[in-house]
Amino acid sequence: MRLLEERILKDGSVRPGDIIKVDSFLNHQLDVQLFDEMAKEWKRLFAGKEINKILTIEASGIAIAAIAALEFGVPLVFAKKSATTNIDKEVYSTKVYSYTHQKDYNVLVSKKYLGPEDKVLIIDDVLANGAALEGLIALVESAGATVSGVGIAIEKGYMPGGKLVRDRGIQVESLAVISKMDDRTGEIRFAGEE
């Protein structure tokens, strides 16, 4: 999606540790008009797929997933990174390693909101090693639900996450695939630019 790539080049930056900093429009301050265009693109890319629920992980994926849920006309469920006093006792749970935070989370979804009848589109902001995505897929599978596809805003295409999930036969649609980042020069290249 050229619009997202242009925004990454204009307002994003590369930080040491293979971090793409896009907090001015994607995961701190939010450009909801951009999110609306992203949601429309996912709707086009997943046309013909049966989807009755969208799933994401707390916290950065929630905003883009909410706009996508509005576009698809389905509920959004987000996996919580910690148990709270108001969450149901009956939950699906899996451990997820966060590349950004460099720590493990035990993520949870109430059994009330995910079940065998669900055809789930997973939405997230950034895909790198794929640990969060694998955790969300595990939650869907635990519920006996079906993963209809995965929508990612930014994929680090040089890292293994996207390939691991695609090799499982799951449709992954990333709107911007970064093929190279250099924190010394600030260079960002996208797939197809080589």
Buried (B, 14 or more C-beta within 10 A) or exposed (E): BEEBBEBBBEBBBBEEEBBBBBBBBBBEEBBEEBBBBBBBBBBEBBEEEEBBBBBBBBEBBBBBBBBBBBBBEBEBBBBBBEEEEEBEEEBBBBEBBBBBEEEEBBBBBBBEBBEEEBBBBBBBBBBBBBBBBBBBBBBBEBBEBBBBBBBBBBBBBBBEBBEBBEEEEBBBBBBBBBBBBEBEEEEBBBBEEE
